[in-house]
Amino acid sequence: MRDFCYKKEYAKLLSPDIVALLSTLHEYKVKQTLYIDAKPDALAQLLEVAKIQSTEASNRIEGIITTDERLKQLVRNKTMPKTQSEKEIAGYRDVLSAINENYNYIPAHPSLILQLHRDLYKFSGKTTGGSYKNSDNIIAEDHADGTRRVRFQPVAAWETPEAMQTLCDALDTALNDADLDPLVIIPMFILDFLCIHPFNDGNGRMSRLLTLLLLYRAGYIVGKYISIEKLIADSKETYYDVLGESSGDWQKDANDYAPFVRYMLGIVVAAYKDFASRVELLTNEKLNKANRVREIIRNHTGAITKAEIIELCPDISEVTIERALSALKNEGAILKISGGRYTKYVWKHGDN
């Protein structure tokens, strides 16, 4: 059984690039109160958008989907779930809301992790919610020729309760050590959680919910306003690659946490950068709504859809955004790339 001694591994992770990411996040933590106080009404709308995106993205990674309209109704609690996927989406919604609203009262202890997992499945009718796995599981990949390769063998079912207790105790010890930065400890814990793979189902979604919980408790609450789960889903291949790199030789207590730590810190930095840019647009009194749409497209790398613009401007109506897009197209400032519901817009390079 591993002892999960994070202090022993900590110094190995303080490479120049990781230290630079930590410094950036420390700066954003100081600024985040100013961002949140800047325009609370608009940020309340950002919170709702992030909740929808987080619920959609985290479930999509696991192949759990529904229509966009049903998703929004479910997240806003305007309808009851109908399909099995919708029942699991509704469970994620409730656990995410509980973490967003009560994170100060939810330490990452085994009993509370089990409660969160129970609530993840409270609509599904599955009896495994809130219990550790009752049989050994494997992480495998299926190939087109029908063969399967075992990528990772998690902790055996009979060892799981003790492993989770040891893991959570190690987390407490590390987070109470003033010499250790929680931003490094959190992804180390998440990697170990995934390697234990304590549940029959829901390990990936629980890992992302626990990531938010621990970041919030450490004072980094950007995930309430910018979906960290969406950033992970949008870089899913990289996510799985670094997970594979960092879990190699885990059973031998010889794995390298650095790839996963570096990736997760990069995700949180990206969330803060997005948050800062959105707040700047929301609080810039010199920009009217049409000009805010203009600036979003002009500063966006590559093409952007109307849906993405709506997400970035929760306080601007869809009609106003459509008028702004039409005006920008007519004046030749943007190019429209037709694609039905996936029509995109791109800024004409060289234009101001």
N, C-alpha and C positions, 0 to 999 in steps of 0.2 A: 504493500500500500504506500503510495506517495505521501510525503509529508507537506507538500505545497509550501515550501519555505521561500516566500517571495523576496525576502531581503537578500537571500543568497544569490538570486538571479538578477536582482534589480540593477546592480552596477554594470552588468554586461549589456544592458539595454540603453545606456546613456551615450549613444553614438551622436556625432554632431548633427545629423539630420533629425533624429528624434528629439534632441534637446532644442533644436530650432522650432519644431512643431509645438513643444511644450511652452516655450517662451511666447509664441504667438497666441496660444490658448490662454495663458495667464493674462495677457494684455486684453483679450476679448472678455474675459471674466470681469475685469475691472470696468469695462465699458458697458456691459450688458444691462446694468441698472439704468443707465442713461437711455439706452435704446428702448427699454420697456416703459420708461416714464415718458418717452417722447410723444407718443400718440396712442394712448391706451385703447381707444375705440377701434382704430384700424388694426392694432395688434390682436384684439379679440377676434377679429375676422381671420387674421393669419393663423391663430390658434385652431380655429375650426377647419381651415383648409389643411393644416398639418395633420390634424386628427384623421381626416378623410384619407389623405395621402398615405399616412403611416399604416392605417388599417388595411388599405388596398395593397400596398407594396409588400408588407410583411407576409400577408397571406398569399399573394401572387407568387412569391419566391417558392412557396410550397405547393403551387398548383391549385390553390383554393381561390376561386373567382366567382364573380357575378357581374351583372351589367352595371354600367356607371350609374345609372339612375337608381337602381336598387341599392347599390353601395351607399350612395348619399343618403337615401331614406333610412337605411339601417344605422348608419353612423349618427344621424340626427335623431334616432329613436322615433321615427315617424311611421314605422311598419314593423311587423313581426317577421322573423326569418321563416322562409318556406323550405328551402333545400338544405341538404346537409352542409354544403359550403357556406350558405348564409348563416346557419346556426353557429358555425365556427367563427365566422366573421363577427357576428354579434358578441360572441364571447371575448374576442380580442378587443373589440370596442370597449367593453365594460372594464376589462383589466387595464387597458390603456388609460381610461378615464380615472380609475382608482389611483393609478400611479401619478398621473398629472396633478390630481387634486390632493393626494394624501401621502406623497413620497416621504415626508418627514417622519411619518409614523409606520413606515414599512421597511424595517431593516432586512437585509438579505440573509435571513436565518432559515434553516431547513423547513420549519413549520410554516413560515409565511410564504416561502417559495411553493410549497405544496398547496397552500390556499389559493395562490394566484393561478397555479396550474388547474386546480379544481374549477375555478371560475372561468377559465378559458374554455372549458367543455360543458358549462352549466346548461347550455341550450341543446347540446348535441345528443343527449341520451346515452353517451358513452360512459361506462362505469370505471374507466381507467383514469379519469380526471381526478387529480389530487392524490394519486398514488404513484410510487416509484414503479419502474418496469418489473414485470413478474417473469420475464424470460430474457435471455441474453439477446442483444441486438447487434447488428453489424452496419457499417456504413459502406455501401457498395455502389458500383457504377455498372449500368447495363449497356452492352454494346449492340450495334446494329445486327451483328451475326447471331444474337441470342445468348451470347456468353455473358457472364457476370464476373467482375473482379472486385474482391474485397479490398477497399481502400483503407479501412481502419476497423480495429476490433476494440470497442469501448469496454469499460469496466463491466464485469459480470454482474448479473442481477443481484446475487446474494451479497455482493460487496458494496452495492450502491448506497444504502443508507449510511454506512460508516464513512464512505468516501465523501458524500455530501456534507456530513457533519464536519469532517476534517477540513474540507475545502472552505466552508463558511467560517470556521474558526480561524483559518489562516488568513482569510480576507479581513476579519475583524482585527487581527493582530497587525496586519500590514497597514490598514487604514488608520489605526491609532498610533502609528509610528510617524512622528513629525519629520523624519528624515526621508520618507518615501512619498513620492508624488502620486496621489490617487489616480491621476490620468494614465499612469503606467500600470498601476495595479489592476485597474478595472478591466482592460482588455486581456491581461494575463488570467484573471479569474474567469472571464467569459470563455476563453479558449479551453481552460481546464473543465469548465462546466460542459462544454460541447464534447470534450473527449470522454468525460464520464458518461454522457448521454443518458441521463437518469430516468427518462420516461419512455414508455412505449411509443408515444407520438407527441409532437408539439415541442421538441427540443429546440428547433431553430427559432420558432416564434418566441418561446420563453427566453432564449438568449438575447433577443433584441429588446424585449420588454425589460429584462434585467439590466441591460446596457443603459437604457433610459433611466431606470430607477437609480442606479449607482451614480450616473452622471449628475442627476438632479440633487442627490444627497451630498455630492461633492461641491455643489454650487454652480454647476454648468447646466443651465436649463434651456439651452437653445433648442433642444429637441421638442419643446412644447410649441415652437413657432415655425421651425423648419424641419421637415420630416427626415430624420436620420435613416429610417427604414427605406425611404425612397432612394436616398443616395446609395445605400447598400444594394438595393434591387437594381439600380441603374448601372452598377459596376459588379454585377453578380459573378461574372467569370473571374474577375480579379479576386473577389471575396473568397471564392472556393479555392483558387490557386494558393493564396496566402494561408488559408486554413490548412490546406494540405502540407505546405512547407513547414508551418509551425507545429503541426501535430506529429510529424515524423519522429519516430523513436520516443514518443511520449510515454509509452509503457515502460521504457527503460530509464525514465527520468533524465533523458538526454536530448529533449527537444529544444528548438530555438524559438523563443517567443517573438523575436524581433520582427519578422515579416507581418505577423498579425497585429502587433502593437503599432507598428508604423502605419499600416493600412487604416486601422480604426482611428488613430489620431488625425490622419489626413481627412477622414470622413467628417470628424467633428470640426476641423478647421474649415472645410468646405461649407459646412452648415453655418458657421459663424460669419463667413464671408458673404454668403447669400443673405443672411439675416441683416447684416450691416448695410448691404446695398438696398435691400427692400425698405429698411427704416429710413435711409437717406432719401429715397424717392417719396416715401409717405410724408416726410416732414419738410421737404423742400417747398416752401411757400411760393417760390418764384415760378414753379411749374404748375400749369393747369393740367387737367386730366388728359387731354389730348397730347400734350408735350411729355407727360410721363410715359405714355404708350410709346411715343417716338424714342425717348431715351432708353427704354427697355430693349427695343429692337436694335437700336444703334450700338448698344453696349453688349449685346448678346453675341456669343461666339456661335456662328453657324445659323441655321434656320430655326425658327420658333413658331409654334402653333398658336392659334387663338386661345385654345384651352390653357396653354402655359401662361399666356399673357393675363388671362383671367385669374389664374392662381397667384400671379405676382401682384395683381391689383385687386384685392378682394373688395375694396371700397368703390370700385368703378363698375358701373353696370355694363352688361354685355352689349347693349345697344350703343353706348358711348364708345366702347372699344371698337365695334364694327365701323362706326362713323370715322374714328381716327384712322383705322386701317385703310378705309376707302380713300380718305383725303391724302394719306401718305402715298398710296399707290398712284393716285391721279397726278400728284406733283412729281412723281418719278423718284421718290426717296427710297422706296422699297420695291422688291420684286416678289410677286406672288407665285408660289410653286403649287400648282393645283394637285389635289389628291383627295377629293371628296371631303369627308369629315376630318381627314388628316392634312388638309391644306396648310402650307407653311409660308412664312414670310422671312425674307432675308434683307438686310440693309445693303444698299448699293455701295460697295467699297469705294472710297475716295470722296464720297459726298459728305458734307458737314450737316 
